[in-house]
Structures are given as structure tokens and as C-alpha cells.
Amino acid sequence: MFYGYYTNSTINTSCRPDEITAGTGCGTTSDPHMMAYNIPLAYCFTIGITFFITGIVLVYSMSKSFGRSFRVFKSQGNMAIKVFCSWDFKVSKKMSVRMQSENITTQLKELLSEVKGGEEEKGRLSGMAVHLLAWSISLGSTFFCALGIHCFAKYMHLVSVCVCGGGVSHHRTTLTLRHLILYILFLYRNLLLKVSILGVLCYHWLGKIAAEPEQHGLQCWESFVGQELYRFLLVDFIFTVLYTVFGEFIWKRFSQGVLRRRRKPVFDIARNVLELIYGQTLTCAGRQPSSLLVNSLVAFLPPQSSLLVNCQASRKLWRASQMSTLFISLLCFPSFLGAIVSVTYTILTIKPSSGCGPFRNLPFMFHSAKQWAQELKSTNHKLAWLNWVHRCLVENPLFLFLLAGVFL
């Protein structure tokens, strides 16, 4: 599951399982026609291909969502077309007719709410002042929370140095709980708070722990960072389940049984989507030290089950195309791009652990591909052109800038 389990050996069909586990380098072969399995290269390529596919899917989804949102925005004023021309007369099943009727009703309510909102422009200046004050308080609170977490992490770094790593896991779990409790004060701005604190912790992990792992009694700082991110995911999932049980299920039973109310709790779309985005941020950031860090499906199940069983639709009208564009943009830029920057910085500038992992005894992780290309040139002349591809494409900054420009 974690980085420290993998070896830096090269495997072929002549290796036995005990030799692979021991990392004896049994895969060295003199057969020029045989392609050995290089574990460091496979680890690096797996991370790269995963990020590449995720990036392509995100860019494609965001471009389609922007186009859909733009078309809806251009046609939102023509309500006559929506009233007289939006019914599909080919629909005959009762359930399909009901779903189409509810869909058109929701769209008409959205259009009417926007028209009504456009007519109420009198309190615009005071509304802008209130929004500015709220954002100022939120950003200031975020800054001071991040500063507090930075000072706390720095203090725990000094304590762990004094005790040679004792109690690090306990203090990190406490920090995780503190992190998850603080966001209750932030409503829709909790993602900004979480990402800011996560950035501070990544700075602490990569700038302090990775730079001096021996002082913390760590032989493999990569696995330590992966375990910390895994703790974040587990505690975040526990809080999601607790909120689903106590905040929605039990409150529904109490309000209907004791208070005699017919209405169910309202499903908060924004909060649940932002929770999923935060979980995906942790997953992407932990892809390098913990290759099997996956939680999207598990994190999606409790809110979905609670929505179908405990909750009712929100009173606030959501325009699906515009909100999808906003949420996918948040997932792409603060979340995915930040994770790429963190992983790229780790691969290019931080020295790997010398006692564990596939990149041991290398100055930096990306040197494994260069080392493999040189070995391939000397052992297999038919594949020597891959060394030229690596030199011209991977090591060429111009190509990387062009690729990043096309991506953006």
C-alpha cells in the first residue's frame, strides 16, 4: 500500500517470489531480446499515467461544462420557448412523463428566480458591502488558522526531534481532528480553509520531515507522509458518517416523531460536493507516497444513501449546468493542479529515502528514468531510440512548457 514496500530491483521471468521480496536484483539478464520489469520506472510511470488520464478527463469535462453553461446562459431569457416547445411528445411511459414534467418545472422555477433576482437591484450596494465583510472575515480567519497550524506543526517538529520521533502519530491524529473541527465555522468557504491548512501541512511534511527524516527516527519519510494522508481520509470519512447518522437520520426521526414535522432535512448540495472535492484532493496529493490511496467511491456512498432515505430537495434553486461548471473548475484548479505541483516538487527536488522504496540511492526520483534509458541504450540496441525520446521530450523544458500550455 505504501511507498516503502517497493524495491528498486528489476524483475524478469527467472525471478522467484522470495528473491523479488528480498530485492536481490535477480532480474539482471544477458538476453538482449528480453524486456525486464523495472520497478522504479513502473512506479514513476504509474503515477504519471494516472495523473495524465485524470487531467485529460477533467479538462474534457470542464470544457463541455463551460459550453453547456454558456448555451444555457444565452437562452435563459426566452421563457416562451421553454413553456411551449420543451415537451417531448414521444414520451409515453408514466414514469418518464412525470420525470420530464418535474424537470421542466424545475427549469421554469430557475428562470423565474433569476428574473425576480434581476429585478431586485435596490439593495445591491449594501449586499456587496456585506459580502465583502464576510469574505474579509473568512480570509482573515483562514490565514490565522493556517498560521496556527504552522506554529503547532513547527512546535511538534521540535518536540519530535527531542524525543526522536516518539508520539508523532498521536500528535498528527490530534492535528487531523483539529483540522476537521475548524471548518464548521466556515459554511461555503470551508474548502478554502481545508486546502490552506493542507498546504501548510504539505510544507511541513516536505520541508521539515523529508529534509531531516533521521532526526524523527524515520527510515522512510514517504510512507510516513502517505500514512498521514491516509489518516486524514479515514477521519474525514468518520466525520461524514457521523454527520449522516446524527445530523440527518436521527434528526429526521426526531423531527417527524417528536416535533411532528412532515419536512425532512434539506440535502446541502454545496457542502457535500465540496467534501468530495476535498477527499479527491487528499487522494491526488497522496498518490505518490501511497499508490493505492482511493476513497472516492466509499466517500460517495454515505451522502448518496442519506439523500435517498433521509433528505428532501433543497429549497434553494440550483442551475445544474452553472454549478457543475463551478464545481469541476474547483476540482481542476485548486485541487488537481495543487496536487500535481506537490507531487512534481517531490519528484524533482526532494531526495528519496536511502533505506526504502524504489528510488533509494538516487539523488532525485526522476533520475530513475534517465538511468533506465542509459542502461537500455547499452544492453538493447534495438530500443536505443527510447533514449533519444527521453532526452528530447522528458528532459527538454521547451516540450514540457508546450505540453503545459496545451493543457491549460
Secondary structure, DSSP 8 states (H G I E B T S, - for coil): --GGG--S-EE-TT--HHHHHHT--TT----TT---EEHHHHHHHHHHHHHHHHHHHHHHHHHHHHHHHHHHHHTTT-HHHHHHH---TT--SHHHHHHHHHHHHHHHHHHHHHHHHHH--TTHHHHHHHHHHHHHHHHHHHHHHHHHHHHHHHHHHHHHHHTTTTTHHHHHHHHHHHHHHHGGGGGGGHHHHHHHHHHHHHHHIIIIITT-TGGGT-S-HHHHHHHHHHHHHHHHHHHHHHIIIIIIIHHHHHHHHTS------B--HHHHHHHHHHHHHHHHHTTTT-TT---HHHHHHHHHHHHHHT-B--SS---HHHHHHHHHHHIIIIIIIHHHHHHHHHHHHS---SSSSTTTT-SSTTHHHHHHHHHHHHH-GGGTHHHHHIIIIIS-HHHHHHHHHHH-
